[in-house]
Amino acid sequence: MAPPSSEEYDHLFRELSKNSESARAELIERHIRLVASIALKFRNSKVSLEDIMAEGIQGLIVALDKFDHTKGVKLSTYASWWIRQRIQRLIGKMSNAVSVPHDVSQGIRKEARIRADLQVELGRDPTDSEVSYILGTDRNVSKRVKSAPKHSVSLDKPLTEDSDQTLSDLMSDEDGPDTYRDSGSLKDDMEVALKFLDKRERRVLSMRFGIDRLEAMKLDEIACELNVSGERVRQLESIGLRKLRALLLRKGEIDFSKLDKFASTDLVGKSEMSPLELSLALDCAN
């Protein structure tokens, strides 16, 4: 759908001020082209275009909820920043094996751009002090960028093209104790944790992350299989992840051990609890 004209804008926002859901939906649908035009600029990233579009639409929705049409600014102008910001955050989080904070990923790109410019200008590789001088007020960001992981190496990748030996073979210690994963208890604990989700949340997360499946599924594939909207799939995924965090995270670290007390606690309708209710119930169980 084409973007609204000035007259249509006025009409839609008058209806939106009356809490009209149809006007809100039309404003979102008529700015999908804007989301697509911004999303296509990131099509060469490692994140699928479907997920980039989905995150861009979330940015559009946030912008619409915060937008004040009486200021004389177009919604498309205001929403562009929110759309781009949400997409960049998603790419920074999902494009690498190790997730880094958004400001650090932005700092990595900025420092790489400065190094490339200095290399052309100086005719040699710039020193760290020269890069820090150009960064100026962002020196603290530069220090965090240095500590961020630059790349990852697969433990199952062959060391050479003509060898089947992998890095994990060199690192393995046959005389060492069994690891948490070797004992199989990690899978058992994950199954216990997933039981605290309701049926649809558990099914969405299983499809989304490839649990007990050959491969992970995309948002639109899950929506098609469950015969629901993509927005509903995102809601179920978000709720399920928040519940798992409430169950498994303690002080920012994964702690499966506390599931032992929680699993033995008689909680009627525990799978229907909100993340907050689960956290409070866990405190009582301890």
SEROZA-480381 format. One record per atom (N, C-alpha, C): residue in three letters; z, x, y. Coordinates in steps of 0.05 Angstrom, whole numbers, padded with zeros to 5 digits, always signed. Example, Ala and Ser with C-alpha at 12.3 -4.5 7.8 and 13.67 -1.06 7.14 Angstrom:
REM SEROZA-480381
ALA+00156+00264-00114/ALA+00156+00246-00090/ALA+00156+00264-00066/SER+00142+00257-00045/SER+00143+00273-00021/SER+00157+00258+00001/
***
This chain:
REM SEROZA-480381
MET+00000+00017-00024/MET+00000+00000+00000/MET+00000+00018+00025/ALA-00015+00009+00045/ALA-00016+00024+00070/ALA+00010+00021+00085/PRO+00017+00041+00102/PRO+00041+00040+00118/PRO+00040+00016+00137/PRO+00063+00005+00145/PRO+00063-00019+00162/PRO+00053-00012+00190/SER+00041-00032+00203/SER+00034-00030+00231/SER+00059-00034+00248/SER+00056-00030+00275/SER+00080-00033+00292/SER+00091-00061+00291/GLU+00073-00081+00290/GLU+00083-00109+00288/GLU+00097-00114+00261/GLU+00085-00103+00240/GLU+00097-00107+00214/GLU+00124-00092+00212/TYR+00126-00069+00224/TYR+00152-00055+00225/TYR+00173-00072+00238/ASP+00167-00084+00261/ASP+00186-00100+00275/ASP+00195-00124+00258/HIS+00175-00136+00245/HIS+00182-00159+00228/HIS+00199-00151+00204/LEU+00192-00129+00191/LEU+00207-00121+00167/LEU+00235-00112+00174/PHE+00239-00099+00197/PHE+00266-00090+00204/PHE+00283-00114+00214/ARG+00270-00134+00225/ARG+00285-00158+00232/ARG+00295-00172+00206/GLU+00278-00173+00186/GLU+00286-00185+00161/GLU+00307-00167+00147/LEU+00304-00140+00150/LEU+00323-00122+00137/LEU+00351-00125+00150/SER+00351-00131+00176/SER+00377-00135+00189/SER+00391-00160+00179/LYS+00376-00177+00166/LYS+00388-00201+00153/LYS+00393-00197+00124/ASN+00394-00171+00116/ASN+00399-00163+00088/ASN+00378-00174+00069/SER+00353-00174+00077/SER+00331-00183+00060/SER+00323-00160+00041/GLU+00327-00166+00015/GLU+00320-00146-00006/GLU+00289-00143-00008/SER+00275-00165-00003/SER+00245-00163-00005/SER+00234-00146+00017/ALA+00246-00147+00041/ALA+00237-00130+00063/ALA+00243-00101+00057/ARG+00267-00096+00046/ARG+00274-00068+00039/ARG+00255-00057+00017/ALA+00249-00074-00003/ALA+00231-00065-00024/ALA+00203-00059-00013/GLU+00194-00076+00005/GLU+00167-00072+00017/GLU+00166-00047+00034/LEU+00187-00041+00049/LEU+00188-00016+00065/LEU+00187+00008+00046/ILE+00201+00007+00024/ILE+00200+00029+00005/ILE+00172+00032-00007/GLU+00161+00010-00016/GLU+00135+00011-00030/GLU+00113+00020-00011/ARG+00115+00013+00015/ARG+00093+00020+00033/ARG+00096+00048+00044/HIS+00117+00063+00035/HIS+00119+00091+00042/HIS+00117+00109+00018/ILE+00108+00098-00005/ILE+00105+00114-00029/ILE+00083+00135-00024/ARG+00063+00129-00008/ARG+00042+00148-00002/ARG+00054+00173+00011/LEU+00073+00168+00029/LEU+00087+00191+00043/LEU+00101+00208+00023/VAL+00115+00196+00004/VAL+00129+00211-00017/VAL+00110+00227-00033/ALA+00087+00214-00041/ALA+00067+00228-00057/ALA+00055+00252-00042/SER+00050+00249-00016/SER+00038+00271-00001/SER+00056+00295+00000/ILE+00083+00290+00002/ILE+00102+00312+00003/ILE+00106+00323-00025/ALA+00107+00305-00045/ALA+00112+00314-00072/ALA+00089+00332-00083/LEU+00065+00326-00075/LEU+00042+00342-00084/LEU+00043+00371-00074/LYS+00057+00376-00053/LYS+00060+00403-00043/LYS+00077+00420-00062/PHE+00092+00407-00079/PHE+00110+00421-00098/PHE+00099+00419-00127/ARG+00074+00412-00130/ARG+00064+00406-00157/ARG+00062+00432-00174/ASN+00062+00455-00162/ASN+00060+00480-00177/ASN+00088+00490-00185/SER+00109+00475-00180/SER+00135+00484-00189/SER+00138+00478-00219/LYS+00161+00487-00230/LYS+00166+00484-00259/LYS+00176+00456-00265/VAL+00182+00440-00245/VAL+00192+00413-00250/VAL+00168+00393-00251/SER+00169+00374-00269/SER+00147+00355-00272/SER+00143+00339-00247/LEU+00118+00331-00242/LEU+00112+00316-00217/LEU+00125+00289-00218/GLU+00129+00277-00242/GLU+00142+00251-00244/GLU+00171+00253-00233/ASP+00185+00274-00241/ASP+00213+00278-00232/ASP+00214+00284-00202/ILE+00194+00299-00193/ILE+00193+00305-00164/ILE+00189+00279-00148/MET+00170+00262-00157/MET+00166+00237-00144/MET+00191+00219-00145/ALA+00204+00218-00168/ALA+00228+00202-00170/ALA+00250+00211-00150/GLU+00253+00237-00148/GLU+00273+00248-00129/GLU+00265+00243-00100/GLY+00239+00245-00095/GLY+00229+00239-00068/GLY+00233+00211-00060/ILE+00230+00192-00079/ILE+00235+00164-00073/ILE+00265+00160-00067/GLN+00282+00174-00081/GLN+00311+00173-00075/GLN+00317+00182-00047/GLY+00303+00203-00038/GLY+00306+00212-00011/GLY+00296+00192+00009/LEU+00274+00178+00003/LEU+00264+00156+00020/LEU+00284+00134+00022/ILE+00297+00127+00000/ILE+00317+00105+00001/ILE+00341+00113+00018/VAL+00350+00138+00015/VAL+00373+00147+00031/VAL+00365+00146+00061/ALA+00340+00155+00067/ALA+00331+00155+00095/ALA+00330+00126+00106/LEU+00321+00108+00090/LEU+00319+00080+00099/LEU+00346+00068+00105/ASP+00366+00075+00088/ASP+00393+00065+00092/ASP+00406+00076+00117/LYS+00398+00100+00125/LYS+00410+00113+00149/LYS+00393+00109+00174/PHE+00369+00098+00171/PHE+00350+00097+00194/PHE+00358+00075+00214/ASP+00354+00082+00239/ASP+00359+00063+00261/ASP+00332+00060+00276/HIS+00319+00037+00272/HIS+00292+00033+00283/HIS+00293+00029+00313/THR+00316+00025+00325/THR+00318+00020+00354/THR+00316+00046+00370/LYS+00316+00069+00356/LYS+00315+00095+00370/LYS+00286+00103+00378/GLY+00267+00088+00369/GLY+00239+00094+00377/GLY+00226+00115+00360/VAL+00237+00121+00337/VAL+00226+00141+00318/VAL+00214+00126+00294/LYS+00192+00136+00285/LYS+00180+00123+00261/LYS+00196+00130+00236/LEU+00196+00111+00218/LEU+00211+00115+00193/LEU+00198+00139+00177/SER+00172+00141+00177/SER+00159+00163+00163/SER+00167+00190+00174/THR+00170+00192+00200/THR+00179+00218+00212/THR+00207+00224+00204/TYR+00225+00204+00205/TYR+00253+00209+00198/TYR+00256+00214+00168/ALA+00241+00200+00151/ALA+00245+00202+00122/ALA+00233+00227+00111/SER+00214+00240+00124/SER+00201+00264+00113/SER+00222+00286+00107/TRP+00241+00290+00125/TRP+00261+00311+00121/TRP+00278+00304+00097/TRP+00286+00279+00094/TRP+00303+00271+00071/TRP+00288+00274+00045/ILE+00263+00266+00045/ILE+00247+00268+00020/ILE+00244+00298+00012/ARG+00237+00314+00032/ARG+00232+00343+00026/ARG+00259+00356+00017/GLN+00281+00349+00029/GLN+00306+00361+00023/GLN+00315+00354-00006/ARG+00311+00329-00014/ARG+00318+00321-00041/ARG+00301+00335-00062/ILE+00275+00337-00056/ILE+00257+00351-00074/ILE+00264+00380-00077/GLN+00269+00393-00055/GLN+00276+00422-00055/GLN+00302+00427-00071/ARG+00321+00409-00067/ARG+00346+00411-00082/ARG+00342+00408-00112/LEU+00325+00389-00120/LEU+00319+00385-00148/LEU+00305+00410-00160/ILE+00285+00420-00146/ILE+00271+00443-00156/ILE+00289+00468-00158/GLY+00306+00472-00138/GLY+00325+00494-00139/GLY+00344+00492-00162/LYS+00350+00467-00170/LYS+00369+00463-00192/LYS+00356+00464-00219/MET+00332+00455-00221/MET+00319+00451-00248/MET+00298+00472-00255/SER+00288+00487-00235/SER+00266+00505-00241/SER+00274+00530-00256/ASN+00299+00537-00256/ASN+00308+00561-00270/ASN+00327+00554-00292/ALA+00330+00573-00311/ALA+00348+00568-00334/ALA+00377+00566-00324/VAL+00384+00581-00303/VAL+00410+00580-00291/VAL+00409+00566-00264/SER+00424+00545-00260/SER+00423+00531-00235/SER+00438+00546-00213/VAL+00426+00548-00189/VAL+00439+00561-00167/VAL+00442+00541-00144/PRO+00462+00545-00126/PRO+00465+00527-00104/PRO+00440+00525-00086/HIS+00437+00502-00073/HIS+00412+00498-00057/HIS+00410+00519-00035/ASP+00432+00526-00021/ASP+00430+00545+00001/ASP+00423+00573-00009/VAL+00431+00580-00034/VAL+00425+00606-00045/VAL+00395+00607-00053/SER+00385+00585-00065/SER+00356+00584-00071/SER+00339+00586-00046/GLN+00348+00572-00025/GLN+00334+00575+00001/GLN+00335+00603+00011/GLY+00359+00616+00008/GLY+00362+00644+00017/GLY+00344+00663+00001/ILE+00341+00657-00025/ILE+00323+00674-00042/ILE+00294+00673-00031/ARG+00285+00648-00025/ARG+00258+00645-00015/ARG+00255+00659+00013/LYS+00275+00655+00030/LYS+00274+00667+00056/LYS+00273+00697+00055/GLU+00291+00709+00038/GLU+00292+00738+00036/GLU+00266+00749+00024/ALA+00255+00735+00004/ALA+00229+00744-00007/ALA+00207+00744+00014/ARG+00207+00723+00031/ARG+00187+00722+00052/ARG+00190+00745+00072/ILE+00215+00751+00079/ILE+00221+00772+00098/ILE+00213+00799+00086/ARG+00219+00803+00061/ARG+00212+00829+00047/ARG+00182+00832+00047/ALA+00167+00810+00041/ALA+00138+00813+00040/ALA+00127+00819+00068/ASP+00137+00807+00089/ASP+00128+00812+00116/ASP+00134+00841+00124/LEU+00158+00851+00118/LEU+00165+00878+00125/LEU+00149+00899+00109/GLN+00142+00892+00084/GLN+00126+00910+00068/GLN+00099+00914+00080/VAL+00087+00892+00091/VAL+00061+00894+00104/VAL+00063+00910+00130/GLU+00085+00904+00145/GLU+00088+00917+00171/GLU+00095+00947+00169/LEU+00112+00954+00149/LEU+00120+00982+00147/LEU+00103+00999+00128/GLY+00087+00985+00112/GLY+00071+00999+00093/GLY+00086+01011+00069/ARG+00111+01001+00065/ARG+00128+01010+00043/ARG+00148+00988+00037/ASP+00163+00992+00015/ASP+00184+00973+00008/ASP+00207+00975+00028/PRO+00216+00954+00040/PRO+00238+00955+00060/PRO+00264+00960+00046/THR+00283+00972+00060/THR+00310+00976+00049/THR+00327+00951+00053/ASP+00349+00950+00039/ASP+00367+00927+00041/ASP+00378+00924+00070/SER+00384+00946+00083/SER+00394+00945+00110/SER+00374+00934+00130/GLU+00348+00941+00125/GLU+00327+00930+00143/GLU+00324+00900+00139/VAL+00326+00891+00114/VAL+00324+00863+00109/VAL+00348+00848+00121/SER+00372+00860+00118/SER+00396+00847+00129/SER+00395+00846+00159/TYR+00383+00866+00172/TYR+00380+00866+00201/TYR+00363+00842+00210/ILE+00341+00837+00196/ILE+00323+00815+00203/ILE+00337+00788+00197/LEU+00352+00787+00176/LEU+00366+00762+00169/LEU+00387+00755+00191/GLY+00399+00775+00203/GLY+00417+00770+00225/GLY+00441+00754+00217/THR+00443+00729+00226/THR+00467+00713+00221/THR+00469+00704+00192/ASP+00447+00708+00176/ASP+00447+00699+00148/ASP+00455+00722+00130/ARG+00470+00742+00139/ARG+00477+00765+00122/ARG+00495+00756+00099/ASN+00513+00737+00104/ASN+00529+00727+00082/ASN+00513+00714+00060/VAL+00492+00699+00069/VAL+00474+00687+00049/VAL+00460+00709+00033/SER+00453+00731+00046/SER+00439+00752+00033/SER+00456+00764+00010/LYS+00483+00766+00015/LYS+00501+00777-00005/LYS+00502+00758-00029/ARG+00502+00732-00024/ARG+00502+00713-00046/ARG+00476+00713-00061/VAL+00454+00718-00047/VAL+00428+00719-00060/VAL+00427+00743-00080/LYS+00440+00765-00072/LYS+00439+00789-00090/LYS+00454+00783-00116/SER+00475+00767-00115/SER+00490+00761-00139/SER+00478+00738-00156/ALA+00458+00725-00145/ALA+00445+00703-00160/ALA+00427+00714-00182/PRO+00425+00701-00205/PRO+00408+00710-00226/PRO+00378+00709-00218/LYS+00364+00731-00222/LYS+00336+00732-00214/LYS+00317+00721-00235/HIS+00324+00726-00261/HIS+00308+00716-00282/HIS+00325+00713-00308/SER+00314+00701-00328/SER+00328+00698-00353/SER+00311+00708-00376/VAL+00324+00717-00397/VAL+00310+00728-00421/VAL+00319+00712-00445/SER+00300+00703-00460/SER+00306+00687-00484/SER+00317+00706-00506/LEU+00338+00697-00519/LEU+00349+00713-00541/LEU+00331+00712-00566/ASP+00313+00692-00567/ASP+00296+00689-00590/ASP+00268+00701-00586/LYS+00263+00713-00563/LYS+00237+00725-00558/LYS+00235+00752-00572/PRO+00213+00757-00587/PRO+00209+00783-00600/PRO+00210+00806-00580/LEU+00222+00828-00589/LEU+00224+00851-00571/LEU+00197+00864-00565/THR+00179+00864-00585/THR+00152+00874-00581/THR+00132+00854-00594/GLU+00107+00857-00587/GLU+00087+00839-00598/GLU+00083+00841-00628/ASP+00087+00866-00639/ASP+00083+00870-00668/ASP+00109+00871-00683/SER+00131+00859-00672/SER+00156+00859-00685/SER+00168+00831-00685/ASP+00183+00824-00706/ASP+00196+00798-00707/ASP+00226+00801-00699/GLN+00235+00825-00693/GLN+00262+00829-00685/GLN+00267+00818-00657/THR+00288+00804-00653/THR+00295+00791-00627/THR+00319+00804-00615/LEU+00324+00797-00590/LEU+00348+00807-00576/LEU+00374+00798-00589/SER+00373+00774-00600/SER+00397+00763-00613/SER+00404+00779-00638/ASP+00383+00790-00652/ASP+00388+00807-00675/ASP+00404+00832-00668/LEU+00397+00844-00645/LEU+00411+00868-00636/LEU+00439+00862-00627/MET+00444+00838-00617/MET+00470+00831-00605/MET+00489+00819-00626/SER+00478+00811-00649/SER+00495+00797-00669/SER+00515+00816-00681/ASP+00539+00805-00687/ASP+00560+00821-00699/ASP+00569+00806-00724/GLU+00560+00816-00747/GLU+00566+00803-00772/GLU+00595+00804-00780/ASP+00609+00824-00770/ASP+00637+00827-00776/ASP+00656+00811-00758/GLY+00644+00801-00736/GLY+00660+00786-00717/GLY+00668+00758-00726/PRO+00687+00746-00713/PRO+00695+00719-00721/PRO+00673+00698-00716/ASP+00675+00676-00730/ASP+00656+00654-00726/ASP+00659+00644-00697/THR+00636+00638-00685/THR+00637+00628-00658/THR+00641+00598-00658/TYR+00647+00587-00635/TYR+00651+00558-00633/TYR+00626+00543-00642/ARG+00603+00554-00636/ARG+00578+00540-00644/ARG+00572+00543-00673/ASP+00578+00567-00685/ASP+00573+00572-00713/ASP+00589+00553-00731/SER+00613+00545-00722/SER+00630+00528-00739/SER+00620+00499-00739/GLY+00602+00492-00721/GLY+00591+00465-00721/GLY+00608+00446-00705/SER+00631+00455-00695/SER+00649+00436-00681/SER+00638+00427-00654/LEU+00620+00444-00642/LEU+00609+00436-00616/LEU+00593+00410-00619/LYS+00577+00408-00640/LYS+00561+00384-00645/LYS+00580+00360-00650/ASP+00602+00365-00666/ASP+00621+00344-00671/ASP+00634+00334-00645/ASP+00642+00352-00628/ASP+00655+00345-00603/ASP+00635+00330-00585/MET+00610+00338-00585/MET+00590+00323-00568/MET+00587+00295-00579/GLU+00587+00291-00605/GLU+00585+00264-00616/GLU+00609+00247-00608/VAL+00632+00259-00608/VAL+00656+00245-00600/VAL+00654+00237-00570/ALA+00645+00256-00553/ALA+00643+00250-00525/ALA+00623+00228-00520/LEU+00600+00228-00534/LEU+00579+00208-00530/LEU+00589+00180-00538/LYS+00608+00179-00556/LYS+00618+00153-00565/LYS+00633+00138-00542/PHE+00641+00153-00522/PHE+00655+00140-00500/PHE+00636+00127-00480/LEU+00610+00131-00484/LEU+00590+00118-00468/LEU+00582+00091-00481/ASP+00572+00073-00465/ASP+00562+00048-00477/ASP+00535+00054-00490/LYS+00525+00034-00504/LYS+00501+00039-00521/LYS+00477+00048-00505/ARG+00472+00035-00482/ARG+00448+00042-00467/ARG+00450+00069-00453/GLU+00474+00075-00443/GLU+00479+00102-00431/GLU+00475+00124-00451/ARG+00486+00120-00476/ARG+00483+00140-00497/ARG+00454+00143-00505/ARG+00439+00121-00506/ARG+00411+00122-00514/ARG+00394+00136-00493/VAL+00399+00130-00467/VAL+00384+00143-00446/VAL+00389+00173-00446/LEU+00414+00182-00448/LEU+00420+00210-00448/LEU+00408+00224-00472/SER+00408+00211-00495/SER+00397+00222-00519/SER+00367+00227-00516/MET+00353+00208-00504/MET+00324+00210-00500/MET+00318+00230-00477/ARG+00335+00230-00456/ARG+00330+00247-00433/ARG+00333+00276-00439/PHE+00353+00283-00456/PHE+00359+00311-00462/PHE+00353+00319-00490/GLY+00338+00302-00505/GLY+00329+00309-00531/GLY+00352+00312-00552/ILE+00373+00297-00549/ILE+00395+00298-00569/ILE+00387+00283-00594/ASP+00388+00297-00617/ASP+00379+00285-00642/ASP+00350+00277-00641/ARG+00334+00290-00625/ARG+00305+00285-00623/ARG+00290+00311-00622/LEU+00264+00309-00626/LEU+00248+00334-00626/LEU+00245+00345-00598/GLU+00243+00328-00578/GLU+00240+00338-00551/GLU+00250+00317-00531/ALA+00256+00327-00506/ALA+00266+00309-00485/ALA+00243+00291-00475/MET+00250+00268-00464/MET+00231+00249-00454/MET+00233+00248-00424/LYS+00210+00240-00411/LYS+00210+00237-00382/LYS+00220+00210-00374/LEU+00227+00207-00348/LEU+00239+00182-00339/LEU+00221+00158-00344/ASP+00195+00161-00338/ASP+00177+00138-00342/ASP+00173+00131-00371/GLU+00175+00151-00389/GLU+00173+00146-00418/GLU+00197+00130-00428/ILE+00221+00138-00418/ILE+00245+00123-00426/ILE+00244+00095-00415/ALA+00235+00092-00390/ALA+00234+00065-00378/ALA+00215+00047-00394/CYS+00192+00058-00403/CYS+00173+00043-00418/CYS+00184+00035-00446/GLU+00198+00053-00459/GLU+00209+00047-00485/GLU+00232+00027-00483/LEU+00248+00028-00463/LEU+00271+00009-00460/LEU+00263-00016-00446/ASN+00238-00016-00435/ASN+00228-00040-00420/ASN+00245-00046-00396/VAL+00253-00026-00381/VAL+00268-00029-00357/VAL+00254-00012-00335/SER+00263-00015-00310/SER+00252+00000-00288/SER+00261+00029-00289/GLY+00246+00047-00276/GLY+00253+00075-00274/GLY+00280+00078-00259/GLU+00284+00061-00239/GLU+00309+00062-00224/GLU+00333+00056-00242/ARG+00330+00037-00260/ARG+00352+00030-00278/ARG+00358+00054-00297/VAL+00337+00067-00306/VAL+00340+00091-00323/VAL+00356+00112-00309/ARG+00349+00117-00283/ARG+00364+00137-00268/ARG+00393+00129-00264/GLN+00398+00103-00260/GLN+00426+00094-00257/GLN+00442+00099-00283/LEU+00430+00092-00306/LEU+00444+00096-00331/LEU+00449+00125-00337/GLU+00429+00142-00330/GLU+00432+00171-00334/GLU+00455+00182-00316/SER+00456+00173-00291/SER+00476+00182-00272/SER+00504+00173-00281/ILE+00507+00148-00290/ILE+00533+00138-00299/ILE+00542+00153-00324/GLY+00524+00157-00343/GLY+00531+00171-00367/GLY+00539+00199-00362/LEU+00526+00214-00345/LEU+00533+00241-00339/LEU+00560+00243-00325/ARG+00565+00223-00306/ARG+00591+00223-00293/ARG+00614+00218-00313/LYS+00609+00201-00332/LYS+00630+00196-00352/LYS+00635+00221-00369/LEU+00613+00235-00377/LEU+00617+00259-00393/LEU+00631+00281-00377/ARG+00625+00283-00351/ARG+00640+00302-00334/ARG+00670+00296-00333/ALA+00676+00269-00331/ALA+00704+00261-00330/ALA+00718+00268-00356/LEU+00703+00268-00378/LEU+00715+00273-00404/LEU+00717+00303-00410/LEU+00696+00318-00403/LEU+00694+00346-00412/LEU+00701+00367-00392/LEU+00701+00361-00366/LEU+00706+00381-00346/LEU+00735+00382-00337/ARG+00745+00405-00335/ARG+00772+00409-00324/ARG+00771+00434-00307/LYS+00777+00431-00281/LYS+00776+00453-00261/LYS+00748+00466-00261/GLY+00727+00449-00265/GLY+00700+00459-00263/GLY+00690+00472-00289/GLU+00706+00473-00310/GLU+00698+00486-00335/GLU+00698+00466-00357/ILE+00680+00470-00376/ILE+00678+00452-00399/ILE+00702+00457-00417/ASP+00715+00435-00425/ASP+00739+00437-00442/ASP+00738+00415-00463/PHE+00727+00422-00487/PHE+00724+00403-00508/PHE+00751+00397-00522/SER+00770+00416-00519/SER+00795+00413-00534/SER+00811+00388-00527/LYS+00808+00379-00501/LYS+00824+00356-00493/LYS+00813+00330-00506/LEU+00790+00331-00518/LEU+00780+00307-00532/LEU+00797+00300-00556/ASP+00811+00320-00568/ASP+00827+00315-00591/ASP+00848+00293-00586/LYS+00863+00297-00563/LYS+00883+00277-00556/LYS+00871+00251-00547/PHE+00848+00253-00533/PHE+00836+00229-00523/PHE+00824+00212-00545/ALA+00811+00225-00565/ALA+00798+00210-00586/ALA+00819+00195-00604/SER+00843+00206-00606/SER+00864+00193-00622/SER+00879+00171-00607/THR+00873+00168-00581/THR+00886+00148-00565/THR+00872+00121-00568/ASP+00888+00100-00573/ASP+00877+00073-00577/ASP+00869+00061-00549/LEU+00843+00062-00543/LEU+00834+00052-00517/LEU+00814+00029-00522/VAL+00823+00005-00518/VAL+00806-00018-00523/VAL+00783-00018-00502/GLY+00758-00021-00511/GLY+00736-00022-00493/GLY+00731+00004-00477/LYS+00738+00027-00490/LYS+00737+00052-00475/LYS+00708+00059-00467/SER+00688+00049-00482/SER+00661+00056-00475/SER+00652+00041-00449/GLU+00666+00021-00441/GLU+00659+00006-00417/GLU+00673+00016-00392/MET+00691+00036-00395/MET+00706+00046-00373/MET+00689+00062-00353/SER+00697+00061-00328/SER+00683+00077-00308/SER+00692+00106-00310/PRO+00678+00125-00298/PRO+00688+00153-00298/PRO+00716+00156-00288/LEU+00723+00141-00267/LEU+00750+00143-00256/LEU+00771+00133-00276/GLU+00765+00110-00289/GLU+00783+00099-00308/GLU+00787+00118-00332/LEU+00765+00131-00340/LEU+00767+00150-00362/LEU+00785+00173-00355/SER+00782+00183-00330/SER+00799+00206-00321/SER+00828+00198-00320/LEU+00834+00173-00310/LEU+00862+00164-00309/LEU+00874+00160-00337/ALA+00857+00149-00355/ALA+00866+00145-00383/ALA+00872+00172-00396/LEU+00855+00192-00390/LEU+00859+00219-00402/LEU+00885+00231-00392/ASP+00892+00227-00366/ASP+00917+00237-00355/ASP+00941+00225-00369/CYS+00938+00199-00375/CYS+00960+00185-00389/CYS+00962+00195-00418/ALA+00939+00201-00430/ALA+00939+00211-00458/ALA+00952+00238-00460/ASN+00949+00254-00439/ASN+00961+00281-00440/ASN+00991+00280-00434/
***
